[in-house]
Amino acid sequence: MWCYRGGSISTEPRINDRIRVPEVRLVGPSGEQVGIVPLAKALELAQEYDLDLVEVAASARPPVCKLMDYGKFKYESAMKAREARKNQAHTVIKEMKLRPKIDPHDYDTKKGHVVRFLKQGDKVKITIMFRGREQSRPELGFRLLQRLAADVEDLGFIESSPKQDGRNMIMVLGPHKKKTEAMAEAREAQAARKAERQGVAATDEEAPSEETDAVEATATEDADVTEAAADEANAEA
């Protein structure tokens, strides 16, 4: 009886001696079609080219194999996957909570956070929390949400209009910029700041040499004056 004992199932393609079929449809190093050849012949060609025989379509009949540098192929595939993950844009919903009678200073602080989130390409869920008698004045929350949306209209838009949800009122703002655009701009800004810091550091390194040149010039002038005074004294004597 067959019994599964656990462990991960390999997703790696079969290469070289692991290929167990009598013949394969062979693809050359440059993608050219060689045709159906015996497995032994395909392995022999792999040795001649100093490459690997890699099974790229196991379900085909016969299986399709290609001559390639498998180590280089794996490395390039890993780098492409890493770059794709790096540039992948994940939709993130940030949340900001406010009170209907929020203090002006607190409002500016909260608005600053909303601005930062929208610049990053994230959506923002704005929640107005009502307490006690405030629940009988939903228009206060509605006006506050409308005010906030107007203050950040250059960066975002109302994706979900204000609506009552129990004791709260909720509105969702969406960014005008896509997440990928915001990420690209952030990387450019970071690179610019790095270049600026390097430029400042280089300037600081050059500054002492200029100061040293000035000191040396002053010392030379003093020496010339001293020498001239000595000559004048000798002449009078």
Contacts in CASP RR format, 6 or more apart in sequence:
PFRMAT RR
TARGET T0000
AUTHOR 0000-0000-0000
METHOD contacts of the structure
MODEL  1
MWCYRGGSISTEPRINDRIRVPEVRLVGPSGEQVGIVPLAKALELAQEYD
LDLVEVAASARPPVCKLMDYGKFKYESAMKAREARKNQAHTVIKEMKLRP
KIDPHDYDTKKGHVVRFLKQGDKVKITIMFRGREQSRPELGFRLLQRLAA
DVEDLGFIESSPKQDGRNMIMVLGPHKKKTEAMAEAREAQAARKAERQGV
AATDEEAPSEETDAVEATATEDADVTEAAADEANAEA
13 54 0 8 1.000
13 55 0 8 1.000
13 56 0 8 1.000
13 58 0 8 1.000
14 20 0 8 1.000
14 54 0 8 1.000
14 55 0 8 1.000
14 58 0 8 1.000
15 52 0 8 1.000
15 53 0 8 1.000
15 54 0 8 1.000
15 55 0 8 1.000
15 70 0 8 1.000
16 43 0 8 1.000
16 46 0 8 1.000
16 52 0 8 1.000
16 53 0 8 1.000
17 43 0 8 1.000
19 39 0 8 1.000
19 53 0 8 1.000
19 55 0 8 1.000
19 63 0 8 1.000
19 65 0 8 1.000
21 39 0 8 1.000
21 62 0 8 1.000
21 63 0 8 1.000
22 38 0 8 1.000
22 39 0 8 1.000
22 62 0 8 1.000
23 36 0 8 1.000
23 37 0 8 1.000
23 38 0 8 1.000
23 39 0 8 1.000
23 62 0 8 1.000
24 36 0 8 1.000
24 37 0 8 1.000
24 39 0 8 1.000
24 42 0 8 1.000
24 53 0 8 1.000
24 55 0 8 1.000
24 62 0 8 1.000
24 63 0 8 1.000
24 64 0 8 1.000
24 65 0 8 1.000
25 35 0 8 1.000
25 36 0 8 1.000
25 60 0 8 1.000
25 62 0 8 1.000
25 63 0 8 1.000
25 64 0 8 1.000
25 65 0 8 1.000
26 33 0 8 1.000
26 34 0 8 1.000
26 35 0 8 1.000
26 36 0 8 1.000
26 37 0 8 1.000
26 42 0 8 1.000
26 45 0 8 1.000
26 65 0 8 1.000
26 66 0 8 1.000
26 67 0 8 1.000
27 33 0 8 1.000
27 34 0 8 1.000
27 56 0 8 1.000
27 64 0 8 1.000
27 65 0 8 1.000
27 66 0 8 1.000
27 67 0 8 1.000
28 34 0 8 1.000
28 66 0 8 1.000
28 67 0 8 1.000
29 49 0 8 1.000
29 51 0 8 1.000
29 66 0 8 1.000
29 67 0 8 1.000
29 68 0 8 1.000
31 66 0 8 1.000
34 45 0 8 1.000
36 62 0 8 1.000
37 45 0 8 1.000
42 53 0 8 1.000
42 65 0 8 1.000
42 67 0 8 1.000
43 53 0 8 1.000
45 53 0 8 1.000
45 67 0 8 1.000
46 52 0 8 1.000
46 53 0 8 1.000
46 67 0 8 1.000
49 67 0 8 1.000
51 67 0 8 1.000
51 68 0 8 1.000
51 69 0 8 1.000
52 67 0 8 1.000
52 68 0 8 1.000
52 69 0 8 1.000
52 70 0 8 1.000
52 71 0 8 1.000
53 65 0 8 1.000
53 66 0 8 1.000
53 67 0 8 1.000
54 65 0 8 1.000
54 66 0 8 1.000
54 67 0 8 1.000
54 68 0 8 1.000
54 70 0 8 1.000
54 73 0 8 1.000
55 63 0 8 1.000
55 64 0 8 1.000
55 65 0 8 1.000
56 64 0 8 1.000
56 65 0 8 1.000
56 66 0 8 1.000
57 63 0 8 1.000
57 64 0 8 1.000
87 180 0 8 1.000
87 183 0 8 1.000
89 178 0 8 1.000
89 179 0 8 1.000
89 180 0 8 1.000
89 183 0 8 1.000
90 179 0 8 1.000
91 122 0 8 1.000
91 123 0 8 1.000
91 179 0 8 1.000
92 122 0 8 1.000
92 123 0 8 1.000
92 179 0 8 1.000
93 122 0 8 1.000
93 123 0 8 1.000
93 124 0 8 1.000
93 125 0 8 1.000
93 172 0 8 1.000
94 113 0 8 1.000
94 117 0 8 1.000
94 122 0 8 1.000
94 123 0 8 1.000
94 124 0 8 1.000
94 125 0 8 1.000
95 124 0 8 1.000
95 125 0 8 1.000
95 126 0 8 1.000
95 127 0 8 1.000
96 110 0 8 1.000
96 113 0 8 1.000
96 114 0 8 1.000
96 117 0 8 1.000
96 124 0 8 1.000
96 125 0 8 1.000
96 126 0 8 1.000
96 127 0 8 1.000
97 127 0 8 1.000
97 128 0 8 1.000
97 129 0 8 1.000
98 107 0 8 1.000
98 110 0 8 1.000
98 126 0 8 1.000
98 127 0 8 1.000
98 128 0 8 1.000
98 129 0 8 1.000
98 144 0 8 1.000
98 148 0 8 1.000
99 128 0 8 1.000
99 129 0 8 1.000
99 131 0 8 1.000
99 134 0 8 1.000
100 128 0 8 1.000
100 130 0 8 1.000
100 134 0 8 1.000
100 137 0 8 1.000
100 140 0 8 1.000
100 141 0 8 1.000
100 144 0 8 1.000
101 134 0 8 1.000
101 140 0 8 1.000
102 110 0 8 1.000
102 144 0 8 1.000
111 148 0 8 1.000
111 151 0 8 1.000
111 152 0 8 1.000
114 124 0 8 1.000
114 126 0 8 1.000
114 148 0 8 1.000
114 152 0 8 1.000
114 173 0 8 1.000
115 152 0 8 1.000
115 155 0 8 1.000
117 123 0 8 1.000
117 124 0 8 1.000
117 175 0 8 1.000
118 124 0 8 1.000
118 152 0 8 1.000
118 155 0 8 1.000
118 156 0 8 1.000
118 173 0 8 1.000
118 174 0 8 1.000
118 175 0 8 1.000
118 176 0 8 1.000
118 177 0 8 1.000
119 155 0 8 1.000
119 175 0 8 1.000
119 177 0 8 1.000
119 182 0 8 1.000
120 175 0 8 1.000
120 179 0 8 1.000
120 182 0 8 1.000
120 186 0 8 1.000
121 175 0 8 1.000
121 177 0 8 1.000
121 178 0 8 1.000
121 179 0 8 1.000
121 181 0 8 1.000
121 182 0 8 1.000
122 175 0 8 1.000
122 179 0 8 1.000
123 159 0 8 1.000
123 172 0 8 1.000
123 173 0 8 1.000
123 174 0 8 1.000
123 175 0 8 1.000
124 172 0 8 1.000
124 173 0 8 1.000
124 174 0 8 1.000
125 170 0 8 1.000
125 171 0 8 1.000
125 172 0 8 1.000
126 145 0 8 1.000
126 148 0 8 1.000
126 170 0 8 1.000
126 171 0 8 1.000
126 172 0 8 1.000
126 173 0 8 1.000
127 168 0 8 1.000
127 169 0 8 1.000
127 170 0 8 1.000
128 141 0 8 1.000
128 144 0 8 1.000
128 145 0 8 1.000
128 162 0 8 1.000
128 168 0 8 1.000
128 169 0 8 1.000
128 170 0 8 1.000
129 167 0 8 1.000
129 168 0 8 1.000
130 137 0 8 1.000
130 138 0 8 1.000
130 141 0 8 1.000
130 167 0 8 1.000
130 168 0 8 1.000
130 169 0 8 1.000
131 167 0 8 1.000
134 140 0 8 1.000
135 167 0 8 1.000
138 164 0 8 1.000
138 169 0 8 1.000
141 162 0 8 1.000
141 169 0 8 1.000
142 162 0 8 1.000
142 169 0 8 1.000
145 162 0 8 1.000
145 169 0 8 1.000
145 171 0 8 1.000
146 162 0 8 1.000
149 157 0 8 1.000
149 158 0 8 1.000
149 171 0 8 1.000
149 173 0 8 1.000
152 173 0 8 1.000
154 176 0 8 1.000
155 175 0 8 1.000
155 176 0 8 1.000
155 177 0 8 1.000
156 173 0 8 1.000
156 174 0 8 1.000
156 175 0 8 1.000
156 176 0 8 1.000
157 173 0 8 1.000
157 174 0 8 1.000
157 176 0 8 1.000
158 171 0 8 1.000
158 172 0 8 1.000
158 173 0 8 1.000
158 174 0 8 1.000
159 172 0 8 1.000
159 173 0 8 1.000
159 174 0 8 1.000
160 170 0 8 1.000
160 171 0 8 1.000
160 172 0 8 1.000
161 171 0 8 1.000
162 169 0 8 1.000
162 170 0 8 1.000
162 171 0 8 1.000
163 169 0 8 1.000
163 170 0 8 1.000
163 171 0 8 1.000
175 182 0 8 1.000
177 185 0 8 1.000
END
